[in-house]
């Protein structure tokens, strides 16, 4: 439960930052920094645990998410 709350907080924070800087920065610059900070979080996780962390177990839920998104 704590991980879900943390993920929600981080996701909302990133969206707020992107929206606030979107008016003053070029969209490609915003996308670049968004991806750089995302990679700063993902690379250590993937380095430590490997790419198996990204393996999907419930393809039906992934499909439902893609449809709803």
C-alpha positions in Angstrom: 0.0 0.0 0.0 2.8 2.4 0.8 4.4 1.7 -2.6 1.1 2.6 -4.3 0.9 5.9 -2.4 4.5 6.7 -3.1 4.0 6.0 -6.8 0.9 8.1 -6.9 2.7 11.0 -5.2 5.6 10.8 -7.6 3.4 10.6 -10.6 1.3 13.6 -9.6 4.4 15.6 -8.7 5.9 14.9 -12.1 2.7 16.0 -13.8 2.6 19.2 -11.8 6.2 20.0 -12.7 5.7 19.3 -16.4 2.6 21.5 -16.5 4.3 24.3 -14.6 7.4 24.3 -16.8 5.5 23.7 -20.0 4.7 27.4 -20.5 8.3 28.6 -20.2 10.3 25.7 -21.8 10.2 24.1 -25.2 8.2 20.9 -25.3 11.2 18.8 -26.4 13.2 20.2 -23.4 10.4 19.2 -21.0 10.2 15.7 -22.5 14.0 15.4 -22.3 14.2 16.3 -18.6 11.1 14.1 -17.8 12.8 11.1 -19.4 16.2 11.9 -17.7 14.7 11.9 -14.2 12.6 8.8 -15.0 15.7 7.0 -16.1 17.5 8.1 -12.9 14.9 6.1 -11.0 14.7 3.1 -13.3 18.3 2.4 -14.1 19.4 1.5 -10.5 16.3 -0.7 -10.2 17.0 -2.5 -13.4 20.8 -2.7 -12.6 20.1 -4.4 -9.2 17.1 -6.7 -10.2 17.5 -7.2 -13.9 14.9 -6.9 -16.7 12.8 -9.6 -15.1 11.1 -6.9 -13.0 9.5 -5.6 -16.2 8.0 -9.0 -17.2 4.3 -9.0 -17.4 2.2 -11.6 -15.6 -1.3 -10.4 -16.3 -1.6 -9.6 -20.0 -5.4 -9.3 -19.7 -4.9 -6.4 -17.3 -2.3 -4.8 -19.5 -4.7 -5.0 -22.4 -7.5 -3.5 -20.3 -5.2 -0.6 -19.3 -4.3 0.1 -22.9 -7.9 0.2 -23.9 -8.9 2.5 -21.1 -5.9 4.7 -21.5 
